[in-house]
Amino acid sequence: MKKFPLIIVALCAALASASAAQKPNILLILADDLGYGDVRCYNDQSKVATPHLDRLAREGMRFTDAHSPSTVCTPTRYSLMTGQMAFRVPNGGAVFQGAGGPSLIAPGRLTLPAMLKKQGYATAAVGKWHVGLTFRDEAGEPIHSGKLDEVKRIDFSRRVEGGPVDHGFETFFGTACCPTTDWIYAFIDGDRVPVPPAGPLDKSKLPKHPYANDCRPGFIAPNFPMEEVDLVFLKKSREFLEQHVRATPGKPFFLYHAAQAVHLPSFPAPQFKGKSGAGPHGDFIHQLDWVVGELMNTLEKLGVADNTLVIFTSDNGPEVDSVIHMRADHGHDGARPWRGIKRDSWEGGHRVPFLVRWPAQVKPGTTNTQLTSLTDVMATIAAISDATLPDNAAEDSFNLLPALRGEATAPIRPYLLTQAFAGARTLSIRRGPWKYLDHPGSGGNRYENNPRLKPFMLPDTAPDAPGHLYNLDTDPGETRNLYSERPELVKELKALLEHSKASGRSAPKS
């Protein structure tokens, strides 16, 4: 009498294990500030060789019309983890610094890792979080400020709240914000800082070059290697992969690897200095490419490459200083062929590399022109993992699985939303070739007030217009503002944008 239920339980467990084994592993690699033109397979005039990313394109699918949801770090990472545009949540345009937070992800909000965990996946995050979390002082009061004086108040003996392990990841090793830019130079392991900062950063020992300026005078832990952060992240990702495959070979995994590179300051590890022939930033791009190659090699050595979906992309376009100096010093344009850079609503601010390798489903060496957002990762992976998305989740996420399988014969997305530096105040919408910017100026960088950017200013053909309208088919460089010439299209696209804002979603309900 007692054995029968046990048999049933064992059978169910076996079936669940078999079902999990059929699901692909997932490796999501997010670069930081890597521009469309920084990758050789997107820009044949790139001065930096990217053989491993080029190989990823040869063995998989290269999307040419993929976009970050935001032109800056924090909102994009929120959207990637939730499938929802960040402007829809309080403080959704912020870029956190120091102890900035709390987490943009509301309690109970379904996230990509939480969804996959429910589908039987082991979930791990390594690298830069930057979606907000909560440090506390000795009295237990929360600290949500990037100011140095506030960072000094942190009680590092306390649990760090609102980080990856509170939003679906079983393990996490990384940093609160930008690893080598921020006020806190220390690693978080799970929800703790095992080795807290012990004193101020000594910048005199760091490289000095035009790509090293974005490094704040914060506090540093004794085990934090400013020039080798990405190598530490690689080591931790490898450890997770090796331990997981060895311990639970039949269980699928989701690894989110969020690199430091190529966010300024450009601090390539010693073994990469001078290797690219394109200065420190070129070396940093070269290092990032090598890290991708090492992750791919690890999958192959473990025998799981053929059953692993690999996605590589970037959180926004290239940074101002890297573009200015790389253009002048090396004839390299990280935004090529687009107008604009990080923070801008123009294409260079948000059109990003997007590479997918999945031997079981994706035909190698294919190019895809589908209009795509990083928000689409969640709905796509939901379809791949047989997860059902509730109506209160992934509100701006579209399923790209038909595109990956080469089955999509029509556009998957009816339109695309993008937010620039000022969040909800600098939105744009794209439908087909038409792109409407619901604001004047670039939405981010002030070209007219920055002497370094003035040489890159283009004349505005409608300087008095409160917004921009471009036809990307006939004007991919966004040089002719048609706002005043096509008022009917402006009205139509603005109405569609307002409808999307009011409805709280752009994707249809399931």
C-alpha angles and dihedrals in degrees: 000000000000096000096062097066089046090054090051091050091048092048092050091049091050092050091048090050091049091049092050091049091058092057116090123248113244128219114183114188117191119191121201121236092344109155129218089247095049092078119076095218088059097039119032088191094060112129092212122076113228103181097161095050089045088053090051088055092047092051096042144010128310116206113207100185100048122135141193111235089233136025092232138054113258101046092047093052091049090052092047091053096044110024088233127113109251096226087072093069131063112277089005094149096055126115106210124223132185109342091354119158160023099232114275087220108091119223109270095021109138111242133191094255093043090052092050093045088058088052092058100266127143105231128207136167125199126181137011115012103178097163093109133266139182129261119181135210127232091277091054095251116145120249116210105166137103094211117119094233089056092049089055089061096059116122100215092190089073128085117267107235131208097022130129096291089058092054106050107293115119092201134021136181119174147071137305095235136345105348100220100021102053136090092244114063100184140104125248116213110195102315099334139077100225094184109033125199111283101189147338121309113261102219092182089081094053127090117275116214138115091277095054101070101096097077117114123214095250135144121281136205117229091241096051111107106200093197097042105043093120091051089055089050090050091051091051093048091049091050091052093049094047096045094045097049091045095047102035109016093165096053118088119233137210114205119184109197111188109187128210091219132126099011113113135291091066101220107162116185115263094259091060100047111119093004100113100048087226103091131257095318092048088051089051091053089048090052092050090052090051091051090054089051092051092051090050091048090051091054090051095047090051091050095239102103095101092054096044126097107213120196121185123185145132134248096232143327127304123295123259099246095044092052095046095048097038090053092049100038104035110012089245121139115196091189097049126172095010135080117244137027138226112333093021125113090218116101096265089064096059114009102104142175112272117183127174127190119184113147094194095058114008120078109230122247096020128145121210126199098189115136102250139181130194085240086072092069092081099053090042093053090043088059092045094050095041092244121153116224116216119225091253093061138068092011093171100037127111127193111249096180093107088054092050090052092047091243100115111106096169135039111287094203120057089199143346130233123206131180124205132204097301094051116214091013092061107045128150134189131206125198117173107316093337120099123185123192110201094208141050122258127016096311091236126024119053100224094177093056099041115078091200092055098040092086088061096051117120122205113259109232089203104034095165096050117111091223146009135256122190136176104217093192093062098022111031090161092062093231100138118060107207095185094117095037098053107036092156091060092045090053092047096048093042089053091050090050092050091048091053091049093048095045093049094229146059098196120077119253116260 
